[in-house]
Amino acid sequence: MTMKHRKKSLYRLLFAFVVFALFITGCSSGGTGGGNELIVANGADPVTFDIQATNDQSTTRIARQIYDTLIKQTNDLKLEPSLATSWEDIGDNVWEFTLRDDVVFHNGEKLTANDVAFTLKRATESASISHIVGAIDPSTIEVVSDFVIRFGTYEAFGPLLTHLAHPATAILNEKAVSEAGEDYGTTVVVGTGPFKFESWTTGDRVVAVAFADYWGDKPGVDRIQFKTIADPSVRLIELERGDAHIAYDLAPQDLDKVRNNDELTLLNTANLGAEYLGLNLQTDTPLKDKNVRKAIAHAINVEEIVEVIYLKVGTQMSGPINELVFGFNDALDPYAFDLDLAKDYLAAAGYPDGGFDLVLKVGDNSQERIKVAQVVQASLEKIGINVIVQQSEWASFLDSTAKGEADMFLLGWTTVTTDADYGLYPLFHSSQFGSAGNRSFYANPRVDELLELGKYTADSNLRADYYKEVQEIVHDELPWVFLQTRENVTGISNKVKGFEHHPTGSYFLADVSIDD
């Protein structure tokens, strides 16, 4: 072969290589949302995908795509079959569930009743989700056959079926969890959901791909990328320039930018959540005195927080649960902003000039909460209390507050079951200290008694009365300063089809597609 022919052959080879490379690039799903990849801008990193070890929204929003529960709670809060095709109360507080026989885990293992038994037994041992599965008596769990399982509750428990639709009760694969050990939930994640876990780059993104053997309808996209972006304004920028298709929890001041953009749509709907300032009652601080807590409640202008920081996205609360929740007490009034009264309460507690420090912790996942922390700091300074604000990464914040390492903290809670048991028991029962929900370390024997009566009483009218009394006591004793209700606020590209809000704030994405 001559040099001339060699050059021609080389040029042909290089040309073919470039064409091939361009073809591959055009077909791949890159970071800018090309192809059939859905990109979601999320506000915080997940904590762990071992869904029995955490109960935070940033995690469940992703985990909901990877796992399935026995029962599904639809966007209109109705219950329908999922991994279970049917269920029946067979007496003595025992339930029998029949499972689908065509479900495969992401590792290829077939779903059986043994996996359900393993999941439920393991769940009852988790402090983080004891409020969700604590009614289940693990000694009653019985595998009847490959696709039939029975289990019971200690006593009659009305919200059981709704609790079994909670993401924390999603069914795990026994083999995957056992073999992975401590790595389960980080590098090893196995569910039965429409999307299969692919990768997690801490602080950056989580990637999941459509599961080819999913038992339900084929997902609308081949791949989902969840970007971790703490700043809501940056999430909006990603949405505006097409680097994200969906942006969760946009800042109130940015909503008009979405409304005025012809390429975007704003979804703004009611949420079952509540925002609050938690007060730690176990530390040796003046917060142990109820008069100090009342002083703090009267020193903070919550109405102004709702109007100025949240721009009226939400309403001021008078208690720990909102009006959408069963058992809500509508007879309570919000604490009025009154600096003179606040000073009177401080004086009654022996602190006429304040003169003490309190540490207020806030996570980095909400710019609004960070602003609220600054307002609390400035407000309490006016009555002589020096507030030291400490901001930390979301998972670190949750760990720290669960250990009682903050005098005060800003958090929210979503009553995903729509029942006051879920909105009150984990937050105010003395058995739920720490990660289960009671980060105020609040304890009151009468509240414990009422919450237990509400949990195991069948009569809905009696249950409502018990929960209303709990709210009256909590309203008076103030382990929280009640702030405002939440709303679901999401910006979406008009290319996105099929996205809907769920009142819990954790959304199903299997039906979402992209119309290029």
CORCORTA-V981278 format. One record per helix or strand. SS is the DSSP state (H for helix, E for strand). FROM is the first residue (numbers start at 1). TO is the last residue. If there is no record, write none. Layout:
BEGIN
{{SS:FROM:TO} {SS:FROM:TO}}
END
This chain:
BEGIN
{{H:3:27} {E:37:42} {H:57:66} {E:71:73} {E:79:81} {E:84:91} {E:94:99} {E:104:104} {E:110:110} {H:113:123} {H:127:133} {E:136:145} {E:148:153} {H:160:163} {H:167:169} {H:174:183} {E:184:184} {E:188:188} {E:195:201} {E:205:210} {E:223:228} {H:232:240} {E:246:248} {H:252:259} {E:264:279} {H:286:288} {H:290:299} {H:302:309} {E:316:316} {E:326:326} {H:339:348} {E:356:363} {H:367:381} {E:385:392} {H:394:402} {E:408:414} {E:419:419} {H:420:428} {H:430:432} {E:433:433} {H:434:436} {E:438:438} {H:445:455} {H:460:477} {E:480:493} {E:496:497} {E:513:514}}
END
